[in-house]
């Protein structure tokens, strides 16, 4: 074979090999991009469904508080605050219901609604219509002025809340299951891309580089170098796929803004602590924290400033807890801290120390410095024993509301009087 033919053959074969590598790189990039989008959408829809379930319980609690203040004409400021909070919760739950049932998540981002989800919301169980009817009752309560007229509506709200709670739990479980299936699909796609890469590279070695080595002995060392380079690329691709899997797992269970854990695993970890308490009597505390007047920050300084505050608070919370404790961003301006193996006195001191630390912390953004305070509601196993974690969450939420109602910037421990009997 002449030198020119060897040169032409070399260029042709090498060009084919490079083209295949470029094609595989493009496929791998597309799969990684798709994996990140699917993971983000799965985490978002699980968060929305979990928030909808939480809002259904919060609305029932707020409705009872509104009813309790309705006849007190001298308590206009508190009842107005309850009305605003109840109206906000009603709007948030309605928005979550529309987004979950339609698949339109945010800013034009949509997901395909599965047959199971459609059946849950529009089929025989009619969850979409039942939630809408539930919110209609809440709106009717807000427009009722007398305690006598409101009593019947309140009873319907409580009854409806208990009735739709199993369905909302089913929605959360369904979205979690679908999210896990999406992650499994992505993992299989990644494995398929990796196997395809190995197969194509093996074909390149067999049909491109080995014939070149046999035909051109003087280029043997160069062929060996190319083969080693390809094997190294395989290792790099394998490492990249492993890192992508780890990143997907992290994104599915963590808040993308603050880096804290999200609600995806909150209840599971809380259930484990509750089990340890029942078996081994290991006390724990559940703390719900909410930023006071956070809307003013967003309205005055913009949402970028609000995001800055959320990240700063996440850093303070993470630095203020022990290794055995966990910090979560529950959504919006609300955070949750779980303190493991801690006494009632210790958790109150911890929460007060965190509250004071935040009050003293200078929040400076784009030349503006503003003061931030938080209100906290604490549930501890030694104060009130509960049958399930949902009651513990509701107690902490009620204590948080009590802290808000009594002036904000304070820590309130849940007690038996705060238990809402459904």
Buried (B, 14 or more C-beta within 10 A) or exposed (E): EEEEEBEEBBEEBBEEBEEBBEEBEEBBEEBBEEBBEBBBBBBBBBBBBBBBBBBBBBBBBBBBBBBBBBEEEEBEEBBEBBBEBBBBBBEBBBBBBEBBBEBBBEEEEEBEBBEBBEBBBBEEBBBBEBBBEBBEBBBBBBEBEEBEEBEEBBEBBBBBBEEBBEBBBBBBEBBBEBBEEBBEEBBEBBEEBBEEBEEBBEEBBEEBBEEBBEEBEEBEEBBEEBBEEBEEBBEEBEEBBEEBBEBBEEBBBBBEEBBBBBBBBBBEBBEBBBEBBEEEEBBBBBBBBBBBBBEEBBEEBBEEBBBBBBBBBBBBBBEBBEEEBBBBBBBBBBBBBBBBBBEBEBBBEBBEEBBEBBEEBEBEBEEEEBEBBBBBBBBBBBBBEBEEBBBBBBBBBBBBBBBBBEEBBBBBBBBEEBBBEB
